């Protein structure tokens, strides 16, 4: 199993509460639609200087790589990618 953790900051002027809800509404439903994506959670951060965190689990490294290129993921990203300022990612196997 692969754990995929990403933390993000949003651009200045973006309503963070609305943005996180939008991001959650388009990404979390991808579970069950993208092969190997086992779970996903998107939540606002309350400390640490970042705006929100994405935590997901995949059945393999190959599935994680496929997720990045999957048409459903690319379509979902089109709704919010323009709002993002920065991101930090960590992936690890268990």
Legacy VTK file of the C-alpha trace (Angstrom):
# vtk DataFile Version 3.0
C-alpha trace
ASCII
DATASET POLYDATA
POINTS 94 float
0.000 0.000 0.000
1.143 3.553 -0.769
0.230 6.578 1.324
0.094 9.882 -0.606
0.097 13.076 1.469
0.046 16.562 -0.016
-0.273 19.883 1.771
-1.171 23.050 -0.090
-1.363 26.804 0.197
-3.947 28.721 -1.766
-3.363 31.973 -3.611
-4.033 35.288 -1.887
-7.640 36.386 -2.232
-9.059 32.855 -2.519
-11.841 32.108 -0.042
-10.208 29.187 1.741
-13.364 27.676 3.203
-15.126 27.635 -0.177
-12.014 26.424 -2.009
-11.432 23.473 0.320
-15.082 22.441 0.042
-14.889 22.630 -3.766
-11.675 20.597 -3.837
-13.144 17.996 -1.502
-16.320 17.779 -3.592
-14.461 16.993 -6.823
-11.633 14.795 -5.511
-13.110 12.578 -2.803
-15.737 11.070 -5.168
-12.878 9.713 -7.322
-12.533 6.810 -4.854
-14.016 3.811 -6.648
-13.676 5.485 -10.045
-9.895 5.413 -10.408
-8.219 1.990 -10.276
-6.191 1.456 -7.124
-7.380 4.599 -5.289
-8.532 3.142 -1.979
-9.349 6.233 0.074
-9.017 10.018 0.113
-9.592 12.802 2.619
-9.246 16.545 2.071
-9.349 18.784 5.129
-8.491 22.354 6.091
-5.315 22.822 8.120
-5.536 24.745 11.378
-1.810 25.221 11.993
1.526 24.970 10.251
1.041 27.679 7.650
-0.649 25.510 5.031
-4.286 25.812 3.954
-5.359 22.217 3.371
-4.123 18.650 3.352
-4.893 15.742 1.057
-4.390 12.229 2.405
-4.951 9.247 0.129
-4.130 5.556 -0.071
-3.334 3.516 -3.175
-2.854 -0.193 -3.623
0.530 0.298 -5.374
3.052 2.783 -6.767
1.708 1.970 -10.216
-1.817 2.981 -9.165
-0.535 6.255 -7.726
1.263 7.008 -11.001
-1.898 6.171 -12.953
-3.984 8.454 -10.742
-1.884 11.462 -11.749
-2.696 10.888 -15.425
-6.235 9.552 -15.123
-8.814 11.606 -17.102
-11.177 11.837 -14.103
-8.385 13.259 -11.938
-7.325 15.726 -14.629
-10.922 16.896 -15.043
-11.325 17.326 -11.270
-8.089 19.344 -11.039
-9.330 21.724 -13.732
-11.867 23.081 -11.207
-9.277 24.285 -8.684
-5.683 24.069 -9.980
-5.692 27.812 -10.740
-6.309 28.548 -7.024
-3.194 26.777 -5.758
-0.060 28.623 -4.747
2.283 25.894 -3.456
2.359 22.263 -2.466
4.549 19.771 -0.630
4.128 16.053 -1.265
5.277 12.888 0.467
4.636 9.318 -0.668
5.631 6.180 1.204
4.942 2.452 1.193
3.633 0.428 4.105
LINES 1 95
94 0 1 2 3 4 5 6 7 8 9 10 11 12 13 14 15 16 17 18 19 20 21 22 23 24 25 26 27 28 29 30 31 32 33 34 35 36 37 38 39 40 41 42 43 44 45 46 47 48 49 50 51 52 53 54 55 56 57 58 59 60 61 62 63 64 65 66 67 68 69 70 71 72 73 74 75 76 77 78 79 80 81 82 83 84 85 86 87 88 89 90 91 92 93
